Amino acid sequence: MKLLDALILSLSLALMIVGIHQTITQGVGASYAIFMFAVALLFWFQYRKMQKPDEPPTSKKKTKPRKKR
């Protein structure tokens, strides 16, 4: 995950928390725009994730099975 992707995801999750707080204190009407911006950031994150070419799996050492005694 690149830095921009991490920032987009973090910002969208932070906006969701702020939107929940606004909903509890002031109602859904006051927090609607915050939720829509958070959802737009989540869609942007998903779009960026789908545009990436498949990354090769991380190099893990393959272990040989143990021999039975």
MIVEXBA-996443 format. One line per 3 residues: for each residue x, y, z of N, C-alpha, C. Coordinates in steps of 0.2 Angstrom, whole numbers. Example, Ala and Ser with C-alpha at 12.3 -4.5 7.8 and 13.67 -1.06 7.14 Angstrom:
2
66 -28 39 62 -22 39 66 -16 39 ~ 64 -11 35 68 -5 36 64 0 39
% end
This chain:
69
4 -6 0 0 0 0 5 6 0 ~ 3 11 -5 7 17 -5 5 22 0 ~ 9 27 1 7 32 6 1 36 4
-1 37 -2 -7 41 -4 -13 36 -2 ~ -12 30 -4 -18 25 -2 -19 25 5 ~ -14 25 9 -14 24 17 -18 31 19
-16 37 16 -19 43 18 -26 43 17 ~ -28 41 11 -35 41 9 -39 37 13 ~ -37 31 15 -40 26 19 -41 29 26
-36 32 29 -36 35 35 -40 41 36 ~ -40 45 31 -44 51 31 -52 49 30 ~ -53 44 26 -60 42 26 -63 39 32
-59 35 36 -61 32 42 -61 37 47 ~ -57 42 47 -58 48 52 -64 52 51 ~ -66 53 44 -72 56 43 -78 52 45
-78 46 45 -83 42 47 -84 43 55 ~ -79 43 58 -79 44 66 -82 51 67 ~ -80 56 63 -82 63 64 -90 63 62
-92 59 57 -99 59 55 -103 56 60 ~ -101 51 63 -104 47 69 -105 52 75 ~ -100 56 76 -100 60 82 -105 66 80
-105 68 74 -110 74 72 -117 71 72 ~ -118 65 70 -125 62 70 -127 61 77 ~ -123 59 82 -125 59 89 -127 65 92
-123 70 91 -124 77 94 -129 81 90 ~ -129 81 83 -133 86 80 -138 83 75 ~ -138 77 74 -142 74 69 -139 72 63
-143 68 59 -141 66 53 -140 71 47 ~ -144 76 48 -144 81 43 -138 85 43 ~ -135 86 49 -129 90 50 -123 86 47
-123 79 48 -117 75 46 -118 72 39 ~ -123 73 35 -124 70 29 -118 71 24 ~ -116 78 24 -110 79 19 -104 76 21
-103 75 28 -97 72 30 -97 65 28 ~ -102 61 29 -103 54 27 -102 53 19 ~ -105 58 15 -104 57 8 -97 58 6
-93 63 9 -86 64 8 -82 58 10 ~ -84 55 15 -80 49 17 -81 43 13 ~ -88 42 10 -89 37 6 -86 38 -1
-85 44 -3 -82 46 -9 -74 44 -9 ~ -71 45 -3 -64 44 -2 -64 36 -2 ~ -68 32 1 -68 25 1 -69 22 -7
-73 25 -11 -73 23 -18 -67 25 -21 ~ -64 31 -20 -58 32 -23 -52 27 -21 ~ -52 26 -15 -47 21 -13 -48 14 -16
-54 12 -17 -56 6 -20 -54 6 -28 ~ -55 12 -31 -53 13 -38 -46 12 -39 ~ -42 15 -34 -35 15 -35 -32 8 -34
-36 5 -29 -33 -2 -28 -35 -7 -34 ~ -40 -6 -37 -42 -10 -43 -38 -8 -49 ~ -35 -2 -49 -31 0 -55 -24 -3 -55
-21 -5 -49 -15 -7 -48 -14 -14 -51 ~ -8 -15 -55 -7 -22 -57 -6 -27 -51 ~ -7 -33 -53 -6 -38 -47 1 -38 -45
2 -37 -39 9 -37 -36 11 -45 -35 ~ 17 -46 -36 19 -53 -34 19 -54 -27 ~ 17 -60 -25 17 -62 -18 24 -61 -14
24 -59 -8 30 -58 -4 34 -65 -4 ~ 40 -64 -4 45 -69 -5 45 -73 2 ~ 42 -79 3 42 -83 9 46 -89 7
50 -91 12 54 -97 11 49 -103 11 ~ 50 -107 6 46 -113 6 50 -118 11 ~ 46 -121 15 50 -126 20 48 -133 17
53 -137 18 52 -144 16 49 -148 21 ~ 44 -152 20 41 -156 25 46 -160 29 ~ 44 -161 35 49 -165 39 48 -173 38
54 -176 38 53 -183 37 51 -187 43 ~ 47 -192 42 45 -196 48 51 -200 50 ~ 51 -201 56 57 -206 59 54 -213 60
% end
